[in-house]
Amino acid sequence: MTNEWCGWRDATERALYGADDGFYTRPGGPGPAGHFRTSVHVSPLYAGAVAALLRRVDGALGHPEELALVDVGAGRGELLTGVLAALPDEVADRLRPYAVERAARPGGLDPRIDWLGELPAPGSVTGLLFANEWLDNVPVDVVETDGDGVARRVLVRADGTERLGEPVDGADAEWLRRWWSSQPAPSAASTAPTPTARTALSPLSPGLRAEIGRPRDEAWARAVRTLRAGLAVAADYAHARQDRPLFGTLTGFRDGREVRPVPDGSCDITAHVALDACAGPSAELLTQREALHALGVDGRRPPLSLASTDPAAYIRALGTAGAAAELTDPAGLGGFGWLVEPVGGECAGLLKP
């Protein structure tokens, strides 16, 4: 790592994905599971829910000869492994599972899984694309308002030291005005002039921060385009336009704990996702709680009578209920956003209660 000043987007790209020393790409690294716990790692229930959604997609598409499951930001392949275990043979035999991950393929992974360093070609697959906590690791620039209320790009060095750079303008200022400002969002036909850095964030108190989510919008659009037909889902830490955080959400994680974000390759660097900005015109936004409930996952305790008739089954059911409760807790993982975007009309409404 060098210690020159640059924007957070460039610094994060090097820190997370550098060829030899990136947090995620470092040879022999433990992957995400070694540092934090995602829904995938909480319980097999999550992979089971994705398998259930995949079967809905399969049915809506008329059971195609080849059905794809594209796992974007696949970590070490844990989700795909769990889904394959949960599928009936009739579906698994037609499944083409793809893991999209910039780290090297882990040893011992199921040979049926294709390991890709980038997304499949546009329009090349039919099925389900699922991105669990991927977009929050797509690097973004950070801005902060100075003493005059001007939004300036935040520059950072590898040791985490920051200073303010040039005012934000152009497409990034437009994104801030449209998706982060407290002013009403413009219509698609709006003829309002391109915003200046001064009008991009509102109110204009000094020290307000925001993350420019435009690279994530573009990354998600590329991911959706890989589907010829099917459903694309992103599950992530998220916020909506009406309640953007005043000071941004940029942070770091290491060894299971939140830490100061330092772009030297020593920690994960993440920021919550403006999923509403990513969403295409046919997309639906849900909470994870709503989505998992629609897929049959809930945290209801088993009937106490089962403890008397079959104590072992009661203990197993109680453990399952506890895992389901964690996955759907509205104050925790259940509060995650799910962006559900059909490609073609067949897969619309698959998560309706």
Secondary structure, DSSP 8 states (H G I E B T S, - for coil): -----EEHHHHHHHHHH-TTT-TTTSTT---GGGT---HHHH-HHHHHHHHHHHHHHHHHTT--SSEEEEEES-TTTHHHHHHHHHS-HHHHTTEEEEEE-SS---TT--TTSEEESS---TT-EEEEEEEES-GGGS--EEEEE-TTS-EEEEEE-TT--EEEEEE--HHHHHHHHHHTSSS----TT-------HHHHSSS--TT-EEEE-HHHHHHHHHHHHTEEEEEEEEEE-B--GGG--TB---EEEETTEEE----SSSSEEE--B-HHHH--TT-EEEEHHHHHHHTT-------THHHHH-HHHHHHHHHHHHHHHHHH-TTTGGGSEEEEEEESGGGTTTT--
